[in-house]
Amino acid sequence: MVDDIRLVRELGQDTPLPRLAELDGAYARLMAEMAGPAPAAVAAEKATVAGARRVAAPRRRRFALAFGLPGLAAAAVAAVLVLAPLDGGGPEAAHAEAATVLHRAAAAALTVPDVEPRPDQYYYVRTEQAGHESQAWRSMDGQHDGYFTVPGQPAEPVPGCHDGRQQAYDKYGQLEVGVTRECETRPAYRPELPDTADAMFAYINADASTSPRETRANYIAKTAMGLMGQTYLRPKVRAALFEALSRVPGLTIVRDVTDGAGRPGIGIGWNPGSGDQYVLVFHPTTYAYMGMRDFVAVLQVAVVDRAGQQP
């Protein structure tokens, strides 16, 4: 199967970016898909786009990149959007620019084919961290055995959880025959996750209100990061997550960043309160999520039928 991130990158290297006035209404389609009122930042951006179109030349063109989701049969078309420069400075302008990237990441998410996985299928994720690739197969319903691998090391099992019990393995990954342990089911697919911006914001913000204000953005961003890293998110859910993140105060845009594989992108950063800055990295032209700055890169994702199956 085609590695979607790699294909997008290769196609995008030789393709010119469109002007803002040439965009074909990706935000309008996004807001029509999302069941919930658009945040103020989106409304302001729509007004900017509308104004630009009024003064633009009448000739318009459509610009898109095709990319595939590994393991899925359908192909999608993702609009390539331009990051519009914002005037002024200060926290409000910085947040507005970060929100723009997240709006566009949400629009890109809606172009991916929507596939509802079966309970017995697996969420396959290939990542790179510190120069080492790893692969993971996580059970969609959390009840089937999966595992993950790192080159040069034995595969580590991820046993499924049935009625609060799971098969036990020793620290070397060896099966302990006849031994089980208590467990909590952790499915890779969670159909109950909200698929609107309002509901998703309430979800990721549920416990943050009890935290000090200076750590609120960190708490929410970590919750979102956990969902992106461990959970199979259908397009509307992923779009809702990015839209919800755009409402979190304190986020800023970080330019000239690279993910864990050294691929360049646009970053959305937040301060966890420890002096360091954590940064989510998005593709500079498609706005697909790529990973975290200098930490981890998401190379490939897929829905597969069994643990160990390559997309």
C-alpha positions in Angstrom: 0.0 0.0 0.0 1.0 3.6 -0.6 2.4 5.5 2.4 0.1 8.5 2.4 2.4 11.0 4.1 5.3 10.1 1.8 3.2 10.4 -1.3 1.8 13.8 -0.3 5.3 15.0 0.4 6.6 13.9 -2.9 3.7 15.4 -4.9 3.9 18.6 -2.9 7.5 19.3 -3.6 7.0 20.2 -7.2 3.6 21.8 -6.9 3.1 25.6 -6.6 0.8 26.9 -3.8 -2.4 28.7 -4.7 -3.1 32.3 -3.7 -5.6 32.8 -0.9 -8.2 34.3 -3.4 -8.0 31.1 -5.4 -9.2 28.7 -2.7 -12.5 27.1 -3.5 -14.4 27.2 -0.2 -12.8 24.5 1.8 -13.8 26.2 5.0 -17.4 26.5 4.0 -17.5 22.7 3.3 -15.8 22.1 6.7 -18.3 24.2 8.6 -21.2 22.4 6.8 -19.8 19.1 7.9 -19.3 20.1 11.5 -22.5 20.2 13.5 -21.9 23.1 15.7 -21.3 26.9 15.5 -17.9 27.9 14.1 -15.6 29.7 16.6 -15.0 33.4 16.2 -11.6 32.8 14.6 -13.2 30.9 11.7 -15.8 33.6 11.2 -13.1 36.3 11.0 -11.1 34.2 8.6 -14.1 33.6 6.4 -14.6 37.4 6.2 -10.9 37.8 5.3 -11.2 35.2 2.5 -14.5 36.8 1.2 -12.8 40.2 1.1 -9.9 38.8 -0.8 -12.1 37.2 -3.4 -14.0 40.5 -4.0 -10.8 42.2 -5.1 -9.2 39.2 -6.9 -9.2 38.6 -10.6 -12.2 36.7 -11.8 -10.2 33.8 -13.1 -10.0 31.0 -10.5 -8.6 27.5 -10.4 -9.0 24.5 -8.3 -5.9 23.0 -6.6 -5.8 19.7 -4.9 -3.5 16.8 -4.0 -4.6 13.2 -4.1 -3.4 10.9 -1.3 -4.4 7.4 -0.1 -4.9 6.1 3.4 -2.9 2.8 3.7 -5.1 -0.2 4.1 -8.2 1.5 2.6 -9.5 1.0 -0.9 -10.7 4.5 -1.6 -8.6 7.6 -2.4 -9.3 11.1 -1.3 -8.6 14.6 -2.6 -7.1 17.1 -0.1 -7.2 20.8 -0.8 -3.9 22.5 -0.4 -4.4 25.7 1.6 -2.2 28.7 2.1 -1.3 30.0 5.5 -2.4 33.6 5.3 -0.1 36.1 7.2 -1.7 37.9 10.1 -1.1 41.5 10.9 -0.1 42.7 14.4 1.4 40.8 17.2 0.8 39.7 20.7 -1.0 36.7 22.2 -4.3 37.2 20.3 -2.6 37.4 16.9 -0.4 34.4 17.8 -3.4 32.3 18.8 -5.4 33.4 15.7 -2.6 32.2 13.4 -2.3 28.9 15.3 -6.1 28.5 15.0 -5.9 29.0 11.3 -3.5 26.0 10.9 -5.9 23.9 13.0 -8.9 24.9 11.0 -7.1 23.8 7.9 -6.0 20.6 9.5 -9.7 19.9 10.2 -10.6 20.6 6.6 -7.9 18.2 5.5 -9.1 15.5 7.9 -12.6 15.6 6.3 -11.1 14.6 2.9 -9.9 11.2 4.2 -12.2 8.2 3.3 -14.6 7.4 6.2 -14.3 3.8 7.2 -16.0 2.2 10.2 -13.8 -0.6 11.4 -15.1 -4.0 12.6 -14.5 -4.9 16.2 -12.1 -7.7 15.2 -9.9 -5.5 13.1 -6.7 -3.7 14.1 -5.4 -0.1 14.0 -1.9 -0.3 12.5 0.5 2.6 13.2 4.1 2.9 12.0 6.1 5.6 13.7 9.7 6.8 14.0 11.4 8.0 17.2 15.1 8.8 17.8 16.0 7.1 14.5 14.1 3.9 15.2 10.9 2.8 13.5 8.2 0.9 15.5 5.0 -0.8 14.4 1.9 -1.3 16.5 -1.3 -3.3 16.0 -4.0 -2.3 18.5 -7.3 -4.2 18.7 -10.2 -2.0 17.6 -12.5 -3.4 20.4 -9.6 -4.0 22.9 -10.5 -7.6 23.3 -8.2 -9.1 20.7 -4.5 -9.7 21.2 -2.1 -7.2 19.5 1.5 -6.3 19.8 4.1 -3.8 18.8 7.6 -4.2 17.5 10.9 -2.3 17.5 13.7 -3.4 15.2 16.3 -5.6 17.0 14.0 -6.4 19.9 11.4 -9.2 20.4 7.8 -8.2 19.7 6.0 -7.1 22.8 2.5 -8.5 23.2 -0.6 -6.3 23.9 -3.1 -8.9 25.3 -6.8 -8.3 24.8 -9.0 -7.7 27.8 -12.0 -10.0 28.4 -14.4 -9.6 31.3 -11.7 -7.7 33.2 -9.0 -10.3 32.8 -6.1 -10.6 30.3 -3.4 -13.2 29.5 -0.2 -12.6 31.6 3.3 -12.3 30.1 6.6 -12.0 31.9 9.0 -9.0 31.5 10.6 -10.8 28.5 7.3 -11.0 26.7 7.0 -14.8 27.3 3.5 -16.3 27.9 2.8 -17.2 31.5 0.6 -20.3 30.9 -2.6 -20.3 32.9 -1.9 -16.9 34.5 -4.2 -13.9 34.0 -4.2 -10.4 35.3 -6.8 -7.8 36.0 -7.2 -5.3 33.1 -9.3 -2.5 31.7 -10.4 -2.7 28.1 -8.7 -0.1 26.0 -10.1 -0.2 22.5 -8.3 1.5 19.6 -11.7 2.6 18.2 -14.1 4.5 20.4 -17.4 5.2 18.6 -18.7 7.2 21.4 -16.2 10.0 20.8 -17.9 13.3 19.8 -17.8 14.4 16.2 -18.7 18.1 16.6 -16.4 20.9 17.7 -18.5 21.9 20.7 -18.9 18.4 22.1 -15.2 17.6 21.5 -14.1 20.8 23.2 -16.3 19.9 26.2 -14.8 16.4 26.2 -11.1 17.4 26.1 -11.8 20.3 28.5 -13.7 18.2 31.0 -11.1 17.9 33.8 -8.9 20.9 32.8 -11.0 23.3 34.8 -9.6 21.9 38.0 -6.0 22.6 36.9 -4.2 25.9 37.4 -4.8 28.2 34.4 -1.2 28.2 33.4 -1.4 24.4 32.8 -4.8 24.3 31.2 -3.5 24.4 27.6 -1.0 21.7 28.5 -3.7 19.4 30.0 -6.0 19.8 27.0 -3.2 19.4 24.4 -2.0 16.2 26.1 -5.5 14.8 26.1 -5.8 15.5 22.4 -2.3 14.2 21.7 -3.2 10.9 23.5 -6.3 10.6 21.2 -4.2 11.2 18.1 -1.5 8.7 19.1 -3.6 5.8 20.5 -7.0 6.0 18.9 -8.4 5.4 15.4 -10.3 8.6 14.7 -12.8 8.7 11.9 -12.7 11.9 9.7 -15.4 13.9 11.5 -14.0 13.0 14.9 -10.5 14.1 13.9 -11.8 17.3 12.4 -13.8 18.0 15.5 -10.6 17.4 17.6 -8.6 20.0 15.6 -11.5 22.5 15.7 -11.7 22.0 19.5 -8.0 22.6 19.8 -8.3 25.8 17.9 -10.3 27.2 20.9 -7.7 26.4 23.5 -6.1 29.7 24.7 -2.3 30.0 24.7 -1.5 28.0 21.6 1.0 29.6 19.2 2.3 28.8 15.8 5.9 27.6 15.5 7.6 27.8 12.2 10.6 25.8 10.8 10.1 22.7 12.9 10.7 19.1 12.1 9.0 15.9 13.4 10.7 12.9 14.9 11.8 11.8 11.4 13.3 15.1 10.5 10.5 16.1 8.1 9.8 19.8 8.0 6.4 21.2 8.9 4.3 23.8 10.7 4.1 23.6 14.5 1.4 24.3 17.0 3.1 24.8 20.4 2.1 25.2 24.0 4.0 25.7 27.2 3.4 22.9 29.8 4.6 25.2 32.6 8.1 23.6 32.9 9.8 26.0 30.6 9.9 23.6 27.6 7.5 23.9 24.7 5.7 21.0 23.2 4.9 21.2 19.5 2.5 19.3 17.3 3.7 19.2 13.7 1.5 19.5 10.6 2.4 19.1 6.9 3.2 22.6 5.5 0.8 22.3 2.5 -1.7 19.6 3.3 -2.0 20.2 7.0 -2.0 16.5 7.8 -0.8 15.7 11.3 2.8 14.4 11.2 3.8 14.0 14.8 5.7 15.9 17.5 8.7 18.2 17.1 12.0 16.3 17.3 10.2 13.5 19.2 7.9 11.2 17.1 6.8 11.0 13.5 3.7 9.2 12.3 4.8 7.5 9.1 1.8 5.3 8.2 -1.6 4.4 9.6 -4.1 1.8 8.4 -7.0 -0.5 9.3 -6.0 -4.2 8.9 -7.6 -7.5 9.5 -5.1 -9.1 11.8 -2.2 -8.4 14.1 1.1 -8.5 12.1 -0.6 -7.7 8.8 1.2 -5.1 6.7 -0.9 -2.6 4.9 
